[in-house]
């Protein structure tokens, strides 16, 4: 299993979109199987917005396309939503998914990490919904869930260049514990492994 990356939601620092100012309060709720299609679209777009457009990572086109197709297909999301030991939450505004968080058994390659430990796998907020506090709400909920569903420390993988995400997680007690390569096709992103506890 490929380790996940939670740092995508902590954006590149772009100002909230015009849509964000007019939004009503979003409901944070557990994800449902019927959310798979919306999660696939949001996950794919947020990855591109954050890492390609925001950070300018020059992924080869074939590697990026293959990664996006594999990671954010409806079928993949349906399987991940049903994964034993995993949990998903969405920020839902009138049926529109604005962001999501996913936790589950640890997959990060660290010598002290075990599958029985909890990992924050993804925390994604759509570009137009950033600045509304949804990422913080989802993060707090995910961390509370992780604390009650682990027999060890909590883990997060974050791209080494995403300093905003690293600062956010540091504010919640996470410290750098290692590094690894996160494959996007044949391309490898340099990632930091963060640990709390």
C-alpha positions as CSV (number, residue, x, y, z in Angstrom):
1,X,0.0,0.0,0.0
2,X,1.3,3.4,-0.9
3,X,1.6,5.8,2.1
4,X,-0.7,8.7,2.0
5,X,-0.1,12.4,2.3
6,X,-2.1,14.6,4.6
7,X,-0.5,17.9,3.9
8,X,-2.4,18.9,0.8
9,X,-5.2,20.8,2.6
10,X,-2.8,23.3,4.0
11,X,-2.8,25.4,1.0
12,X,-0.1,27.5,-0.7
13,X,-1.5,30.6,1.1
14,X,-3.8,31.8,-1.7
15,X,-6.6,34.1,-0.5
16,X,-10.0,32.5,-0.1
17,X,-12.0,32.6,-3.3
18,X,-14.9,35.0,-3.8
19,X,-17.2,32.0,-3.3
20,X,-16.0,31.6,0.2
21,X,-17.3,35.0,1.4
22,X,-20.9,34.1,0.4
23,X,-20.9,30.6,1.9
24,X,-23.3,29.4,4.6
25,X,-22.0,27.3,7.4
26,X,-20.8,23.8,6.3
27,X,-21.8,20.7,8.2
28,X,-19.0,18.3,9.2
29,X,-20.3,14.8,8.9
30,X,-19.1,11.2,8.4
31,X,-18.6,10.4,4.7
32,X,-21.0,8.1,3.1
33,X,-20.6,5.6,0.2
34,X,-22.6,7.9,-2.1
35,X,-19.9,10.7,-1.6
36,X,-17.3,8.7,-3.6
37,X,-17.8,10.6,-6.8
38,X,-17.7,14.0,-5.2
39,X,-14.6,13.0,-3.2
40,X,-12.9,11.8,-6.4
41,X,-13.5,15.1,-8.1
42,X,-12.5,17.2,-5.1
43,X,-9.4,15.1,-4.3
44,X,-8.1,15.3,-7.9
45,X,-8.7,19.0,-8.2
46,X,-7.2,19.8,-4.8
47,X,-4.1,17.8,-5.5
48,X,-3.6,19.7,-8.8
49,X,-4.4,23.1,-7.3
50,X,-2.0,22.5,-4.4
51,X,1.0,20.7,-5.8
52,X,1.0,21.5,-9.6
53,X,-0.5,25.0,-9.7
54,X,0.4,26.1,-6.1
55,X,3.8,24.7,-5.5
56,X,4.8,24.2,-9.2
57,X,6.0,20.6,-8.9
58,X,6.9,19.6,-12.4
59,X,5.4,16.2,-12.5
60,X,5.8,14.5,-15.9
61,X,2.3,14.5,-17.5
62,X,2.0,10.7,-17.7
63,X,3.1,10.2,-14.1
64,X,0.6,12.8,-12.9
65,X,-2.3,11.5,-15.0
66,X,-1.6,7.9,-13.8
67,X,-1.4,8.9,-10.2
68,X,-4.6,11.0,-10.3
69,X,-6.5,8.2,-12.2
70,X,-5.4,5.6,-9.6
71,X,-5.7,7.7,-6.5
72,X,-8.9,9.6,-7.2
73,X,-11.1,7.2,-9.3
74,X,-14.6,6.7,-8.0
75,X,-13.8,3.0,-7.6
76,X,-10.7,3.7,-5.5
77,X,-12.7,6.1,-3.3
78,X,-15.5,3.5,-2.8
79,X,-12.9,0.9,-1.7
80,X,-11.2,3.4,0.6
81,X,-14.5,4.5,2.2
82,X,-15.2,0.9,3.1
83,X,-11.7,0.1,4.4
84,X,-11.8,-1.5,7.9
85,X,-10.3,0.7,10.6
86,X,-10.5,3.9,8.5
87,X,-12.7,6.9,9.0
88,X,-13.7,9.7,6.7
89,X,-15.4,13.1,7.3
90,X,-16.6,15.7,4.9
91,X,-17.5,19.4,5.1
92,X,-20.9,19.5,3.4
93,X,-22.6,22.7,2.4
94,X,-26.1,22.0,1.0
95,X,-24.9,18.8,-0.7
96,X,-21.6,20.2,-2.0
97,X,-18.5,18.6,-0.6
98,X,-16.0,21.4,0.2
99,X,-13.3,19.4,2.0
100,X,-12.6,16.1,3.6
101,X,-10.3,14.2,6.1
102,X,-9.3,10.6,6.1
103,X,-7.6,8.6,8.8
104,X,-6.8,4.9,9.2
105,X,-4.2,2.3,10.1
106,X,-0.7,3.7,9.7
107,X,1.0,3.1,6.3
108,X,4.1,5.3,6.8
109,X,7.5,3.7,6.4
110,X,9.0,4.5,9.8
111,X,10.8,1.8,12.0
112,X,8.7,2.7,15.0
113,X,5.4,2.8,13.1
114,X,2.9,0.0,13.3
115,X,-0.4,-0.6,11.4
116,X,-2.2,-0.5,14.8
117,X,-1.1,3.2,15.0
118,X,-3.4,5.8,13.5
119,X,-2.4,8.0,10.5
120,X,-4.0,11.1,9.2
121,X,-3.9,10.2,5.5
122,X,-5.5,13.1,3.8
123,X,-6.8,16.5,4.7
124,X,-8.1,18.3,1.6
125,X,-10.0,21.6,1.4
126,X,-11.1,22.9,-2.0
127,X,-9.5,26.1,-3.1
128,X,-12.7,28.2,-3.0
129,X,-13.4,27.0,0.6
130,X,-10.1,27.8,2.1
131,X,-10.1,30.4,4.9
132,X,-13.4,29.2,6.4
133,X,-11.8,27.2,9.2
134,X,-13.0,23.9,7.7
135,X,-9.5,22.4,7.7
136,X,-9.1,23.1,11.4
137,X,-12.5,21.6,12.2
138,X,-11.8,18.5,10.2
139,X,-8.3,18.2,11.7
140,X,-9.6,18.4,15.3
141,X,-12.2,15.8,14.7
142,X,-9.7,13.5,13.0
143,X,-7.2,13.8,15.8
144,X,-9.8,13.1,18.4
145,X,-10.8,9.9,16.5
146,X,-7.2,8.9,16.0
147,X,-6.5,9.2,19.8
148,X,-9.2,6.7,20.6
149,X,-8.3,4.3,17.8
150,X,-4.6,3.7,18.3
151,X,-2.3,1.9,20.6
152,X,0.6,4.2,19.9
153,X,1.6,7.5,18.4
154,X,-0.3,9.4,15.7
155,X,1.4,9.8,12.3
156,X,1.2,12.2,9.3
157,X,3.1,12.3,6.0
158,X,3.5,15.8,4.5
159,X,5.4,17.1,1.5
160,X,8.7,18.6,2.6
161,X,8.0,21.9,0.8
162,X,4.7,22.5,2.4
163,X,5.8,24.7,5.3
164,X,2.3,25.9,6.0
165,X,1.0,22.4,6.6
166,X,4.1,21.6,8.7
167,X,3.4,24.6,11.0
168,X,-0.2,23.7,11.3
169,X,0.6,20.1,12.5
170,X,3.4,21.4,14.8
171,X,0.8,23.5,16.5
172,X,-1.0,20.3,17.3
173,X,2.0,18.6,18.8
174,X,3.5,16.8,15.8
175,X,7.3,16.7,15.3
176,X,9.4,15.5,12.4
177,X,10.3,11.8,12.9
178,X,11.7,10.8,9.5
179,X,11.6,11.2,5.7
180,X,10.5,9.1,2.8
181,X,9.7,9.2,-0.9
182,X,6.1,9.5,-2.0
183,X,5.6,8.1,-5.5
184,X,3.6,10.1,-8.1
185,X,4.1,7.7,-10.9
186,X,7.8,7.3,-11.5
187,X,8.3,10.7,-9.8
188,X,9.1,10.8,-6.1
189,X,8.2,13.6,-3.8
190,X,10.4,14.1,-0.8
191,X,8.1,13.8,2.3
192,X,8.5,14.3,6.0
193,X,7.0,11.9,8.5
194,X,5.5,13.6,11.5
195,X,4.7,12.0,14.8
196,X,2.8,12.9,17.9
197,X,3.1,10.8,21.1
